[in-house]
Amino acid sequence: MKNSNKNGKIGVMIFGPQGSGKGTQAKLLADKFDLFQFDTGGYLRKLLYDPKFRKNKIIQRERRLNEAGKLNSELWLTKIVGKRFEELIRLGQSIVTEGFPRTVFETFGDPPALTSSRRSRAGKKIRGAIDIFKKGYGRNNIFIFLLEIPEKESIKRLTQRLTCSVCKALLLSPKFQAKNFKFKMCPFCGGKIVHRVDDNKKTILVRLKEYKERTQPIFKELKKRGYKIHRIDGTAMPYKVHEVICKKLKRL
């Protein structure tokens, strides 16, 4: 994998609708290229369901948004995730992120003409993920991939999946498992198998609508600013998608 920065560190962003396999591809890339996988959904769920925050009004507000399939408050999310990105970069980590950024604001931060009401109380500019990656890795070391799948495929994948509550492995629901492989516990770690509360059709449709209205505009702005987006067919088997992404990375 070619890159021009002195320390050889890179930032990778994987976009795509819900169910497109962003998490799977991020994990595969993290293992292959020694990247830190930033699982935004997992990071958020850990924060939102932490018992010590059950009386925190802001956290509970964000939890209700998350469970309804709506995007979390972008100013709040941009600040907490941006801070985490900066910490990882200072530690010398390359990052692969999926599930963030999800809006134009989360990607680019404050536009030049932003009113003071959107800025932090200290009056400081809120930096988006692209600016943080650009400062940490250099513009030429930011790699962006977009996994594309039809809406019907998103719904099918999400309504069928089960997740291990411990190792977070993804499994097909019993309805679609082979007759002799109906798991009662995770086959990898023995943890409890659960169905995520937000993986129901009603909530999924809300999330897909949010993706179209708030995430897709990012791609137009990225192109306008000169960033290359590598579009990948996400309907293929995960290992095939991984091979395509790896080939593109190695050519860069």
N, C-alpha and C positions, 0 to 999 in steps of 0.2 A: 504494500500500500504506500503510494508516494504522497509525501506532503513536504512543504517547505519550511515549516516551523522548526526551530532549533531543538526543541525537546521532543519532537515527534508526536505531540499530543493532538488529538482531534475531537471535534464535537459532531455527533450524528443525531439528526432529528428524523423520526419516523412518523409520518402522518397517515391517516386513513380512517374510514368510518368505523363505527363500533363493530367488532367481530371480524375485522379484516386481518387480524393476526399480528398486530403491532407488538404486543407483548412477547409473543413467541419469537419473532424476528429479532427483537431487541436482545433477548436472552441469548440467542444463537450468536449474534454479533459480539456480544459482551464476552462470551466464552472463547470465541475464535481470535478476537483482536485485543483481548485484555482491556475491555472498556468497563466503566462503571455503569450498570444498568439502572437508570432512574425510572422506576415504575411509579408514575404519577398517581394512578388509581390506588395502588397499594399504600403509597405514602399518605394519601388523603384519608383512606379508610382507617389506617392506623391512628391518625390524628383525630378524626371525627368520632371514632368509637372508643377512644381512650376514656375509661371511667373517671379519671381525674378531671375531665373537662365537661362532665355531665351538667354542671351548673354554669358553664361559660356560655353566655347568650350568643356570642358571635359564632362559636363552634357549633352550637345547636342549630342556629340559623343555617349554617353551611351544610350541616348534616341533613336537614329537611330538604334543601335544594338538591343535594346529591341523590337522596332516596326518591325524589320525584322525577329524576332523569334530567334535571336542568343543570346547566353549567354553574359552577360555584362563582361567587362574586369575583370578578376578574382583578380588581385592585388588590383585594386580600390575597388571592392566589398568586398573583404576579410577585408580590412582595415576599411571601414565605418561600415560594419555590426559587425565586431569583437569589435569595439569600443562601439557600442550600447549594445552588449551582456555583456561586462564588466561593463557598467553603471548599467544595470538591476541586475546583480549579486551583485554588491556593495550595491544596494538598498534592497537586500534580497529576490529577486524574483526567483521563479522557472520559467523555460521557456519551452514552447513547440514551436518548430520551424518547418516550412515547406517551401520548396522552397529554402532553404539554409541549409547546403552547397550543391553545385551542381557539384563541380569538386574535384579532389584529392587535389589540392593546397588549395582550400577553406576549405577543411576538415582538412588537416594535416599541412598546412603552409609550411615553408621552409624545404625541405629535407636537410640532413647533408651536401651534396656536392653541394648545390645550388651556382651558380656563383653570384658574387657580383652585377651583373647587375639586378638581380631580387629582391634584397633586397631594403629596403627603403633608402632614401638618407642619413639618419642618421646611416645606417649600422646595424640597429636592425633587429633581426629575426622577421618575420611576423608569428604570431601564428594563426593556423587554428581553426575552431570551436570546434573540439574535444579537443584540448589542453586547450582552454578557459573553456569549460565545465568541463574538468577533474580537473583543478585548482579550479574552483568555487564550484563544487559539489562533487568531488571525483569520481574515475573511476566506482565504483559500483553503482553510482546513475545516470548514463547515460543510457537511455533506447531508443533503436532504432527500428523503425517499418518501414517495406517496404510494401506498398500497390501495389499489382500486378494486372494489367488488360491488355487485348490484345490491340494491336495498333488500330484495328478497333473500339473498344469501346472508346478509347481516342478521336478519330476523331469524332465519333458520339456525344459524350457528349459535346465536345467543340464547335462544329458547331451549336448545338441546344440551347446553354445557353444564357440567357440575365442576366444582372446585374443591380441592383439598384445603381444609381450614388451617393446616399446618404448613405444608411445603408449597401450597398454591398451584399444584399441578392441575391442568385442565383435563377433564374427562367428559366423554359423551354421557348423556343421561341414560338410565337403564332401558328406556324405551328403544334406544338406538344401539345398545350394546349387543354384541353377539350373545347367543343363548347361554354359552358356557362362561361368559366373562362379565357377569353382573356383579360389580364390585360393591361390597358392603362397607369397605374401608379403602383408603388410598393404597394402591398396589406398590407405591414407591416408599412411603414412610409410615403407613398404618394409621394416618390421621383420619379424622371424621370428614366425610364427604358432604358438602353443602351446596345448595343452589342459591346464588346471590340474589338478594332481595330486589335488585333493580333489573334482573334478567327476566322480565315479563314483557309481553308484546306491547302493552300500553305504554310502559316506560321506555321501551326500546324505540318506539315511534317518536316519542318526544325527543330522545337523544339524537336520533337521526335528523330530525327537523333542526335541532340546534346545530348539528354539524354542518348542514347545508347553509344555514343562515349566518353562522358566526365563525365557522372554521374555514370553509371553502374560500371566502374572500382573502384569506392569508396568501393563497397561492398566486393570485393576481398581483398582490403587492410585492411578494418575493421576486417574481419575474420582473416587475417594474424596476426593482432595485438591483437587478443583475444577478440574482442567485439562481442557480440551475436546480430544477426539481426533477428527480429521476422517477418517472412513473412506472410502477410495477403491477403486473396482473396478479392480484392477491387471491384469485380463485384456484390457483394451482396448489399442489401439495406443499406443505411448509418447507420441506427440504429443497424443493425446486425453486421456490421463492428465495430461499437463502442462497442458493447457488447463483441466481441472477444478481442479487445484491452484492455478493462477494466479488463477482466478476467486474461489476461496475466500480467497486471500491479499489480493486487492484489496478484498474486502468487509470485511476485519478492521480 
